[in-house]
Amino acid sequence: MAQQIEQLISALQGKLDSAAILVGDAVDPRYSDDLSHEVSYRPEIVLRPRNTGEVAEILKACNTVGQKLVTQGGRTGLAGAARVQAGEAVLTLERMTALSPVEPATATVIAEAGVPLQIVQEHADAAGFMFAVDIGARGTATIGGNISTNAGGIRVLRYGNFRAQVLGVEAVLADGGVVSSLKGLAKDNSGYDLSQLFIGSEGTLGVVTRACLRLHPRPVTQSVAFCALPSLDAAMELLKFLRARLGTLLSGFEVIFDPLMSEMAGALGLQPPVELNAPVYVLTDIQGMSPETDETVFAEALGQAIEDGLVADAVLSQSEREFQTLWALRDDCNTYLFGLEPMLSLDVSLPLPRMGEFLALAREAQRKADPSGRDYIFGHLGDGNLHYCVKTDAPDAVARAVLDCVARTGGSISAEHGIGLDKKSYLHLSRSAVEVAAMRRVKAALDPNNILNPGRIFDMTA
């Protein structure tokens, strides 16, 4: 065992319970990786605190002995932020799963970082509220991980990304100091909003241990339509039309391009809701509070869209079961693609007016980089976020080609998955040298010994 690890264990002796420190054969290999499944190292030590105080003791000890560590939640990330590098200890928040009662007056709940997203959703629903973030990994992804990457999902169009759902956080700094803003105040202009600094920082500035989350009234009505469209332009026009016609009733607007839809249906044995002969498919839904009018308004809007030629064919859910069945098609995209290898998965954000331009450029560049590659594209069209996936034997060349097209069309190389280890070489495509230098100064101020998730997002030396 490395001398540094022995010093760390000695410093933590008597401050953590016996289940909080795993070493040697007790370390499960699963702590080494996240869903990116790249080369990783098995950690010599895994630290499993039960509360904020224990996290503070761990970080203070790591900072004193110079032990670098990576923080883990549900390990569902796709950019390598939770993947273990040589010499790193693992700090997992899996034992921190406390959840407060919902506060109805403020529509808030306080969750520890290790609580899975789905548990928060169900907890809010039981109290008559809704937590607005929803992603495919809801059953495993944790609140802390979602905060660290500023997770998005299928409801950003209406409610915003994770940043918009957080009223305050409690976080432990690299030296063990604790900062907290869990009052649940809608307004607090007393100096810098430190909570927002930690959101999206991928564990590089501090370890979020608890968060005060914003809830919304639980919808009384919800309905989803699966639509076949003749083109991306038609999908853009449909989004514009529904926004104008439905206003805040419109909640989700997801796109699936062929060949993904037809191949997925065949491979998974799905019964498609419409004939699969279109280049573009859209899942769009409403969530409302007026059962006597909401579904009628939605149906009338879709009828007008069909009449105007924006939609070639559509199926509208008529029950909760049909609602869930149609939405399951969106999760099925991930199920199908995770089974294809080798697969490059890019998460990009584009200005909506330039999305068509991007797709034309990217497909041409991708095919030059790998003529045998096959693209599978889907995502959150309502907020400009596409998951551009390519089955390819030349992932590096294809990634460079596609992400260069993202930069040329004014987009971002990461919409909701973060930068982690895997995308930091492309960070310059989205952020200027001045911006990256400013990030390094913030990192150096809060983590001068560079012990927290080192090498994620950027390296500390240019």
Disulfide bonds with the S-S distance in Angstrom:
none
